[in-house]
Structures are given as C-alpha cells and as structure tokens.
C-alpha cells in the first residue's frame, strides 16, 4: 500500500468512525475551537486528574481533515501529562511547517501521516484546529489554578 492510499484510509477511518467523538461527562476543561476560513467547528472536552489527561473527546462538524486530526490527537494525548501533550502539539505544528525531524514525527504515530498537509495551504488550519484548541486549553490550565476563560466551561 502506498503512502497516499494509507493516508486516505486512515483519514477516512478517523473521520467516519472516530473513537473520541462524543461529550466527555464531567470534563474539567471545555473549549470551542473554530476555523473561520472553512467553517470547521469543534468543542474539545478534557478530563484531567493529578496532572494527566484521563479522558478526552470532541463534538462538532467540519471537513474530514479537521475531524480526523482531532481524533488522532486525542488518541495521542489521553494518558499523557499536560506538558507531554503540549510537547506533542508543538511537534505536530512544526511538522506541518516542515520543521520536525523524522524521529519527532514518529512520536505522532498516525498523526504523522498529515505531514503533507503543508503542501495544501488551505487545509493547514483544518489539521491544526484540534491541536490549537488543546494548546489553548492546557496553556490556560497551566497558567491558572482554575480556568476562568469566557471560552472555557469548567
């Protein structure tokens, strides 16, 4: 199977049968993310305990890339500390810009298949939506003992 075919298969699987598309009950972090350039809209839910992300999910609508990327991200960050999730998000953003090493991209597992999005500028924000939303949520959580952002429900 060639890389393009694998990319399409995995992207379709995460879009059609997402493992994390639901509402996480008792999420302590909730944030809406929007990509106004193409209308993607997600609400990301994370439950944290003792500095780790113990559960996560998302609801929303948008293109296959935004929905699949968010699902792949949640596969990676559930079970990780906030710092580790932010580090993986940084690798993902650098990968999209063509700045991540092969070793770093391996840490992204299936999400590394989105590396070629950089050649589709109109799709970059789609792929980044879930990652940017998680970064904002976790950055706020890190900066404040309790998140008090009008875009976050806690």
C-alpha positions as a Markdown table, in Angstrom:
| # | Residue | x | y | z |
|---|---|---|---|---|
| 1 | Unk | 0.0 | 0.0 | 0.0 |
| 2 | Unk | 1.5 | 3.4 | -0.9 |
| 3 | Unk | 1.6 | 6.3 | 1.4 |
| 4 | Unk | -1.2 | 8.3 | -0.3 |
| 5 | Unk | -3.5 | 5.3 | -0.1 |
| 6 | Unk | -2.6 | 4.7 | 3.6 |
| 7 | Unk | -3.2 | 8.4 | 4.3 |
| 8 | Unk | -6.6 | 8.3 | 2.7 |
| 9 | Unk | -7.6 | 5.1 | 4.5 |
| 10 | Unk | -6.5 | 6.3 | 8.0 |
| 11 | Unk | -8.0 | 9.7 | 7.4 |
| 12 | Unk | -11.3 | 8.2 | 6.4 |
| 13 | Unk | -11.4 | 5.8 | 9.3 |
| 14 | Unk | -10.8 | 8.6 | 11.8 |
| 15 | Unk | -13.5 | 10.7 | 10.1 |
| 16 | Unk | -16.1 | 8.1 | 9.6 |
| 17 | Unk | -15.6 | 6.1 | 12.8 |
| 18 | Unk | -13.9 | 8.5 | 15.3 |
| 19 | Unk | -13.1 | 6.9 | 18.6 |
| 20 | Unk | -13.5 | 10.1 | 20.5 |
| 21 | Unk | -16.5 | 11.9 | 19.0 |
| 22 | Unk | -18.8 | 12.4 | 22.0 |
| 23 | Unk | -19.2 | 14.5 | 25.0 |
| 24 | Unk | -17.0 | 13.6 | 28.0 |
| 25 | Unk | -19.1 | 13.7 | 31.1 |
| 26 | Unk | -17.5 | 15.7 | 34.0 |
| 27 | Unk | -14.8 | 17.3 | 31.7 |
| 28 | Unk | -13.0 | 19.9 | 33.7 |
| 29 | Unk | -11.8 | 21.6 | 30.6 |
| 30 | Unk | -14.1 | 22.5 | 27.7 |
| 31 | Unk | -13.2 | 24.9 | 24.8 |
| 32 | Unk | -14.8 | 25.7 | 21.5 |
| 33 | Unk | -12.4 | 26.0 | 18.5 |
| 34 | Unk | -13.3 | 27.5 | 15.2 |
| 35 | Unk | -11.6 | 27.6 | 11.8 |
| 36 | Unk | -13.4 | 30.5 | 10.2 |
| 37 | Unk | -11.7 | 30.0 | 6.8 |
| 38 | Unk | -13.6 | 26.8 | 6.1 |
| 39 | Unk | -16.2 | 26.6 | 8.8 |
| 40 | Unk | -14.7 | 23.8 | 11.0 |
| 41 | Unk | -16.1 | 24.0 | 14.5 |
| 42 | Unk | -15.2 | 21.7 | 17.4 |
| 43 | Unk | -15.8 | 21.6 | 21.1 |
| 44 | Unk | -13.0 | 19.8 | 22.9 |
| 45 | Unk | -13.5 | 18.2 | 26.3 |
| 46 | Unk | -10.7 | 17.0 | 28.5 |
| 47 | Unk | -10.9 | 15.5 | 32.0 |
| 48 | Unk | -7.7 | 15.8 | 34.0 |
| 49 | Unk | -6.5 | 14.3 | 37.3 |
| 50 | Unk | -3.2 | 14.6 | 39.0 |
| 51 | Unk | -1.7 | 16.4 | 36.1 |
| 52 | Unk | -2.7 | 13.8 | 33.5 |
| 53 | Unk | -5.3 | 13.8 | 30.8 |
| 54 | Unk | -7.5 | 10.9 | 31.8 |
| 55 | Unk | -10.3 | 11.3 | 29.2 |
| 56 | Unk | -11.0 | 13.4 | 26.1 |
| 57 | Unk | -13.5 | 13.8 | 23.4 |
| 58 | Unk | -14.8 | 16.3 | 20.9 |
| 59 | Unk | -18.1 | 17.3 | 19.2 |
| 60 | Unk | -18.5 | 19.4 | 16.1 |
| 61 | Unk | -18.5 | 19.5 | 12.4 |
| 62 | Unk | -16.2 | 20.2 | 9.6 |
| 63 | Unk | -14.1 | 18.7 | 6.9 |
| 64 | Unk | -12.6 | 15.2 | 7.1 |
| 65 | Unk | -9.2 | 16.6 | 7.9 |
| 66 | Unk | -10.3 | 18.6 | 10.9 |
| 67 | Unk | -12.3 | 15.8 | 12.4 |
| 68 | Unk | -9.8 | 13.1 | 11.8 |
| 69 | Unk | -6.9 | 15.2 | 13.1 |
| 70 | Unk | -8.7 | 15.9 | 16.3 |
| 71 | Unk | -9.5 | 12.2 | 16.8 |
| 72 | Unk | -5.8 | 11.3 | 16.1 |
| 73 | Unk | -4.7 | 14.0 | 18.6 |
| 74 | Unk | -6.9 | 12.6 | 21.3 |
| 75 | Unk | -5.5 | 9.1 | 20.7 |
| 76 | Unk | -2.1 | 10.6 | 21.4 |
| 77 | Unk | -2.7 | 12.8 | 24.4 |
| 78 | Unk | -5.1 | 10.7 | 26.6 |
| 79 | Unk | -3.0 | 9.3 | 29.3 |
| 80 | Unk | -0.3 | 11.9 | 29.0 |
| 81 | Unk | 0.6 | 14.8 | 31.2 |
| 82 | Unk | -0.4 | 18.3 | 30.1 |
| 83 | Unk | 3.3 | 19.1 | 29.4 |
| 84 | Unk | 3.7 | 16.0 | 27.3 |
| 85 | Unk | 0.5 | 16.8 | 25.3 |
| 86 | Unk | 1.8 | 20.3 | 24.7 |
| 87 | Unk | 5.1 | 18.9 | 23.6 |
| 88 | Unk | 3.4 | 16.6 | 21.1 |
| 89 | Unk | 1.3 | 19.5 | 19.9 |
| 90 | Unk | 4.5 | 21.5 | 19.3 |
| 91 | Unk | 5.9 | 18.6 | 17.2 |
| 92 | Unk | 2.7 | 18.5 | 15.2 |
| 93 | Unk | 2.7 | 22.2 | 14.5 |
| 94 | Unk | 6.4 | 22.1 | 13.5 |
| 95 | Unk | 5.7 | 19.0 | 11.3 |
| 96 | Unk | 3.0 | 20.9 | 9.4 |
| 97 | Unk | 5.6 | 23.7 | 8.8 |
| 98 | Unk | 8.2 | 21.1 | 7.6 |
| 99 | Unk | 10.4 | 21.7 | 10.7 |
| 100 | Unk | 10.1 | 18.5 | 12.7 |
| 101 | Unk | 12.7 | 15.7 | 12.5 |
| 102 | Unk | 11.8 | 12.2 | 11.4 |
| 103 | Unk | 12.3 | 10.9 | 15.0 |
| 104 | Unk | 9.9 | 13.6 | 16.3 |
| 105 | Unk | 7.3 | 12.7 | 13.7 |
| 106 | Unk | 7.4 | 9.1 | 14.7 |
| 107 | Unk | 6.1 | 10.1 | 18.2 |
| 108 | Unk | 3.0 | 11.4 | 16.4 |
| 109 | Unk | 2.0 | 7.9 | 15.3 |
| 110 | Unk | -0.9 | 8.1 | 12.8 |
| 111 | Unk | -1.0 | 11.9 | 13.0 |
| 112 | Unk | 2.4 | 12.0 | 11.2 |
| 113 | Unk | 0.5 | 11.0 | 8.1 |
| 114 | Unk | -0.8 | 14.6 | 8.0 |
| 115 | Unk | 2.7 | 15.9 | 7.2 |
| 116 | Unk | 1.9 | 16.6 | 3.6 |
| 117 | Unk | -0.9 | 19.0 | 4.6 |
| 118 | Unk | 1.8 | 21.7 | 4.4 |
| 119 | Unk | 1.6 | 21.3 | 0.6 |
| 120 | Unk | -2.1 | 22.2 | 0.8 |
| 121 | Unk | -2.2 | 25.7 | 2.5 |
| 122 | Unk | -6.0 | 25.9 | 2.6 |
| 123 | Unk | -6.0 | 22.7 | 4.7 |
| 124 | Unk | -3.4 | 23.6 | 7.3 |
| 125 | Unk | -5.8 | 25.4 | 9.6 |
| 126 | Unk | -8.1 | 22.4 | 9.4 |
| 127 | Unk | -5.5 | 20.0 | 10.5 |
| 128 | Unk | -4.3 | 22.3 | 13.3 |
| 129 | Unk | -7.8 | 23.1 | 14.8 |
| 130 | Unk | -7.9 | 20.4 | 17.5 |
| 131 | Unk | -4.2 | 20.9 | 18.3 |
| 132 | Unk | -4.6 | 24.7 | 18.7 |
| 133 | Unk | -7.7 | 24.3 | 20.8 |
| 134 | Unk | -5.9 | 21.8 | 23.1 |
| 135 | Unk | -2.9 | 24.0 | 23.4 |
| 136 | Unk | -5.0 | 26.9 | 24.4 |
| 137 | Unk | -6.9 | 24.8 | 27.0 |
| 138 | Unk | -3.8 | 23.3 | 28.5 |
| 139 | Unk | -1.9 | 26.6 | 28.5 |
| 140 | Unk | -4.7 | 28.2 | 30.4 |
| 141 | Unk | -4.8 | 25.3 | 32.8 |
| 142 | Unk | -1.1 | 25.6 | 33.4 |
| 143 | Unk | -1.2 | 29.4 | 33.8 |
| 144 | Unk | -4.1 | 29.4 | 36.2 |
| 145 | Unk | -5.1 | 27.2 | 39.1 |
| 146 | Unk | -8.7 | 27.3 | 37.8 |
| 147 | Unk | -9.5 | 28.1 | 34.2 |
| 148 | Unk | -11.6 | 31.2 | 34.1 |
| 149 | Unk | -11.8 | 32.0 | 30.4 |
| 150 | Unk | -15.1 | 33.0 | 28.8 |
| 151 | Unk | -14.5 | 30.3 | 26.1 |
| 152 | Unk | -13.9 | 27.6 | 28.7 |
| 153 | Unk | -16.5 | 25.9 | 30.8 |
| 154 | Unk | -15.2 | 24.2 | 33.9 |
